[in-house]
Amino acid sequence: MAVLVEAISIIIRLQAIEDKFPGGFNAFNIFVPNPTLCWDDKIARVGFMAPPDANKFIEELEANGLRHLDEDERSLDFVWVDQLKGQASECDWITIGKVPIDEAGENRIGVALYAGSEDPQLSVPDEWTYQASLSQQYGVIGSGGERSLKFLRHEDGNDVFFSTLTDCEVYVGRT
């Protein structure tokens, strides 16, 4: 099987959750700070729209016994995967790719598969749809230079931006 890779995805080995996270997967499911959790039989994915939120989650994973990187900077229990840039560190236990989401194969989404897995089934968060996804339309908040999203305000737990790509407001969920 495969799990969705969208925005910033923290991909975690399920065995590490069961072995190291206090209370195992049931406690982890409650611990996840947003509704982006999806999983297959080997890996779980939690998504974030803002790097500070992903970094905070990584700190909390480590505080609960999981290890991010070994002494050679290779991913151990979990890995950071960016929708546009790919893996942030070397990881030999997942493969990142794209799969078609429709029968015509015109629309593709990013996925992570446990190394050696060939099952084409895809796991996505419960409320996820391609039509409302970042896989269909992705804006970038840059660190200088041209930006496709311009900050407007913070409202109801979301950062609100104006998209120069679509000429409408977009919301970045914050955890």
Sequence and secondary structure as in RCSB ss.txt:
>XXXX:A:sequence
MAVLVEAISIIIRLQAIEDKFPGGFNAFNIFVPNPTLCWDDKIARVGFMAPPDANKFIEELEANGLRHLDEDERS
LDFVWVDQLKGQASECDWITIGKVPIDEAGENRIGVALYAGSEDPQLSVPDEWTYQASLSQQYGVIGSGGERSLK
FLRHEDGNDVFFSTLTDCEVYVGRT
>XXXX:A:secstr
 EEEE SEEEEEEHHHHHHHSTTHHHHHHHH SSTT EE SSEEEEEESSHHHHHHHHHHHHHTT   B TTSBB
SSEEEEETTTEESSB SSEEEEEEESSTTS SEEEEEEETT     EE  TT  GGGSTTTS     SSS  SEE
EEEEETTEEEEEETTTTEEEEEE  
